[in-house]
Amino acid sequence: MPVRLNLAALSDAELAALLGDEALQARYPEVSRARLEARPLPGPVWPLDPWAAPGSGQPGQGWGATPGQTRALNDLHAALGALGAAAQGPCQLSLERRFSHACGYLLGPDTAVSVRWDESPDGRDAPPFVEVLSWLRDDASGVEGVLTTNRPALPSPVPTELVAVRHLPGAALPELLEAHRLHLARHGRGLKLPAEGGWAAAWERLHRRNVDAWDRRGLLLRGD
């Protein structure tokens, strides 16, 4: 059963991130009418399975669409390895078409790191970005987890309110990891992740929480 985004329920910022400013201007009258009439406006198909396919290759062997992108990915891989991060392997994600390529790492007992990049013709010159996720042992702080990212812009739709997001566009890896450590400490203690499959389990949990949040907001339209 196909699931589509409800454009009428997205915020203006989410619409701009999803469609781009030019496309948003063209569709905004239609969105406004749907909002005034309190009816949904079907948008693009939104897959509920976060995994498109397993990836292949090792750093320097199939990562990146250009030599510059490959070098940047190799540098991040080496930097994470020097910090003791264990690579969990590359994969392809289905939710964001541009940033569909990812490689996962476990850093310490409670931190899942994703390196993401874009191999589309429009994105090959963009540097990879990093997302760092930890789940909490309890929700005494009012959230279940913390996410720190240096991606250029937050995704659309925005993540669940159950995860505290800190957005540091363009931050270098050491700054990002230190910010995440402090971010986590302010909210509680991290939940230990299993050594095998811990990265995938952490991101699958985030995906489930996101889908629940998007359903509560009326963002997902199920049907033909």
QUIKACOR-V501732 format. One record per residue. N is the residue number from 1. RES is the residue in three letters. PSI is psi in degrees with one decimal (999 if undefined). NEAR is the number of other ideal C-beta (glycine too) atoms within 10 Angstrom. D_CENTER is the distance of its C-alpha to the mean C-alpha in Angstrom with 2 decimals. Layout:
n;res;psi;near;d_center
N;RES;PSI;NEAR;D_CENTER
N;RES;PSI;NEAR;D_CENTER
//
This chain:
n;res;psi;near;d_center
1;MET;122.7;6;23.63
2;PRO;145.5;12;21.35
3;VAL;129.4;16;18.85
4;ARG;152.5;18;18.43
5;LEU;141.2;23;16.80
6;ASN;101.7;20;19.53
7;LEU;-30.5;24;19.66
8;ALA;-22.8;23;22.34
9;ALA;-9.9;20;20.26
10;LEU;149.8;24;17.44
11;SER;164.4;12;18.16
12;ASP;-38.3;10;19.50
13;ALA;-40.4;12;16.64
14;GLU;-39.7;19;14.14
15;LEU;-43.5;22;16.72
16;ALA;-41.3;17;17.08
17;ALA;-35.1;18;13.42
18;LEU;-45.9;17;13.53
19;LEU;-25.0;20;17.11
20;GLY;152.3;11;18.03
21;ASP;-42.6;10;21.01
22;GLU;-46.5;8;23.71
23;ALA;-34.7;12;22.59
24;LEU;-43.1;16;22.02
25;GLN;-38.6;11;25.60
26;ALA;-33.2;11;26.94
27;ARG;-6.4;15;25.44
28;TYR;-39.0;15;25.76
29;PRO;-39.9;9;29.31
30;GLU;-42.2;12;28.24
31;VAL;-43.8;19;25.40
32;SER;-42.5;12;27.97
33;ARG;-43.4;12;30.51
34;ALA;-39.8;17;28.24
35;ARG;-45.4;14;27.40
36;LEU;-34.3;9;31.14
37;GLU;1.4;10;32.14
38;ALA;44.6;7;29.54
39;ARG;153.3;10;28.45
40;PRO;157.1;19;25.16
41;LEU;102.1;20;24.23
42;PRO;133.9;14;22.48
43;GLY;-148.2;20;19.75
44;PRO;154.3;10;17.79
45;VAL;137.3;10;17.39
46;TRP;109.1;18;14.16
47;PRO;138.6;12;13.95
48;LEU;-14.7;14;13.90
49;ASP;118.9;10;13.61
50;PRO;-17.3;19;10.16
51;TRP;121.3;16;12.21
52;ALA;-44.2;16;14.01
53;ALA;153.3;11;16.14
54;PRO;149.4;9;16.77
55;GLY;-176.0;17;16.90
56;SER;163.3;12;20.13
57;GLY;169.5;12;21.82
58;GLN;167.9;13;21.81
59;PRO;129.2;18;21.09
60;GLY;-3.8;12;23.49
61;GLN;73.2;8;23.99
62;GLY;-4.2;11;21.84
63;TRP;132.0;24;18.74
64;GLY;144.9;20;18.35
65;ALA;-13.8;16;20.21
66;THR;160.2;11;22.46
67;PRO;-39.6;8;24.37
68;GLY;-41.3;12;22.66
69;GLN;-41.2;21;19.13
70;THR;-43.2;17;20.56
71;ARG;-43.2;12;22.19
72;ALA;-40.4;18;19.12
73;LEU;-41.1;21;17.29
74;ASN;-39.6;15;20.54
75;ASP;-42.7;13;20.85
76;LEU;-41.0;23;17.51
77;HIS;-44.6;20;18.50
78;ALA;-41.2;11;21.90
79;ALA;-41.7;15;20.82
80;LEU;-39.5;21;18.67
81;GLY;-38.6;13;21.58
82;ALA;-24.7;8;24.01
83;LEU;0.0;14;22.28
84;GLY;10.8;10;22.70
85;ALA;136.8;22;19.19
86;ALA;120.0;16;19.64
87;ALA;134.3;17;17.84
88;GLN;1.3;21;16.71
89;GLY;155.2;15;16.70
90;PRO;159.1;20;14.76
91;CYS;174.9;21;13.30
92;GLN;134.3;14;12.08
93;LEU;147.3;21;9.30
94;SER;-14.4;14;10.74
95;LEU;-43.1;17;8.49
96;GLU;114.0;14;7.93
97;ARG;-39.4;11;11.34
98;ARG;-49.2;14;11.31
99;PHE;55.0;22;8.56
100;SER;-16.9;19;9.56
101;HIS;137.2;24;10.94
102;ALA;153.1;23;9.79
103;CYS;134.1;25;12.11
104;GLY;149.5;22;11.98
105;TYR;150.5;23;14.39
106;LEU;127.9;23;16.09
107;LEU;112.2;19;17.51
108;GLY;-169.4;16;20.36
109;PRO;-17.1;13;20.80
110;ASP;14.0;19;17.85
111;THR;125.3;24;14.84
112;ALA;126.4;26;12.07
113;VAL;132.8;29;10.79
114;SER;128.0;23;8.45
115;VAL;123.6;23;9.93
116;ARG;146.5;18;8.43
117;TRP;166.2;24;11.03
118;ASP;120.1;22;12.69
119;GLU;11.2;16;16.06
120;SER;158.8;13;17.11
121;PRO;-33.2;8;20.39
122;ASP;-14.6;8;19.04
123;GLY;4.9;15;16.36
124;ARG;-22.7;14;18.32
125;ASP;-5.7;11;19.49
126;ALA;138.0;15;16.20
127;PRO;153.8;15;15.44
128;PRO;159.0;22;12.56
129;PHE;168.9;21;10.13
130;VAL;138.5;23;9.26
131;GLU;135.7;22;7.05
132;VAL;125.1;24;9.62
133;LEU;133.3;25;9.86
134;SER;140.9;27;13.33
135;TRP;150.7;25;14.99
136;LEU;152.6;20;18.37
137;ARG;-27.0;11;21.73
138;ASP;170.6;10;22.64
139;ASP;33.2;13;21.51
140;ALA;-25.8;9;24.47
141;SER;-3.7;12;22.47
142;GLY;-4.3;9;21.21
143;VAL;160.8;18;17.62
144;GLU;-22.2;20;16.49
145;GLY;173.2;25;13.90
146;VAL;141.8;26;12.55
147;LEU;129.3;23;9.33
148;THR;133.0;27;10.22
149;THR;148.3;25;8.61
150;ASN;21.2;21;10.78
151;ARG;156.3;19;8.77
152;PRO;-40.6;13;11.44
153;ALA;150.8;12;10.35
154;LEU;150.3;16;8.09
155;PRO;167.3;17;6.66
156;SER;126.1;17;9.51
157;PRO;161.4;23;10.30
158;VAL;156.6;17;9.37
159;PRO;166.9;19;8.24
160;THR;148.6;22;11.38
161;GLU;-10.4;14;14.22
162;LEU;-6.5;15;14.71
163;VAL;126.5;20;12.13
164;ALA;119.4;19;13.30
165;VAL;130.8;18;10.87
166;ARG;122.5;18;12.45
167;HIS;115.9;13;11.57
168;LEU;77.8;16;13.75
169;PRO;127.0;11;13.46
170;GLY;3.9;11;15.15
171;ALA;142.4;19;16.11
172;ALA;158.1;12;17.68
173;LEU;-47.9;17;16.57
174;PRO;-42.0;10;19.49
175;GLU;-41.8;13;18.89
176;LEU;-45.3;21;15.22
177;LEU;-38.4;22;16.28
178;GLU;-40.4;13;19.28
179;ALA;-39.5;17;17.47
180;HIS;-41.0;25;15.29
181;ARG;-44.9;17;18.61
182;LEU;-39.0;12;20.27
183;HIS;-46.7;18;17.51
184;LEU;-44.3;23;17.81
185;ALA;-32.2;11;21.60
186;ARG;-24.8;11;21.89
187;HIS;-21.4;19;20.47
188;GLY;-155.7;19;22.08
189;ARG;141.2;12;22.08
190;GLY;148.6;21;19.33
191;LEU;130.8;17;19.63
192;LYS;134.6;12;20.70
193;LEU;145.0;22;18.64
194;PRO;144.5;12;20.72
195;ALA;-34.4;10;21.39
196;GLU;119.0;11;21.06
197;GLY;8.1;13;17.90
198;GLY;-35.5;20;16.47
199;TRP;-49.2;27;13.13
200;ALA;-40.8;18;12.66
201;ALA;-40.2;14;14.16
202;ALA;-44.4;25;11.90
203;TRP;-29.9;21;8.64
204;GLU;-38.0;14;11.01
205;ARG;-41.8;17;12.21
206;LEU;-42.5;22;9.06
207;HIS;-44.1;18;8.91
208;ARG;-43.5;13;12.63
209;ARG;-38.1;18;12.58
210;ASN;-46.5;20;10.37
211;VAL;-41.9;17;12.85
212;ASP;-44.4;12;15.69
213;ALA;-41.4;17;14.82
214;TRP;-35.5;21;14.53
215;ASP;-42.2;12;17.79
216;ARG;-33.9;11;19.45
217;ARG;-5.9;17;18.80
218;GLY;28.1;12;20.19
219;LEU;-19.8;24;17.28
220;LEU;124.3;18;17.66
221;LEU;116.5;19;20.98
222;ARG;134.3;10;22.31
223;GLY;-170.3;9;25.36
224;ASP;999;5;26.94
//
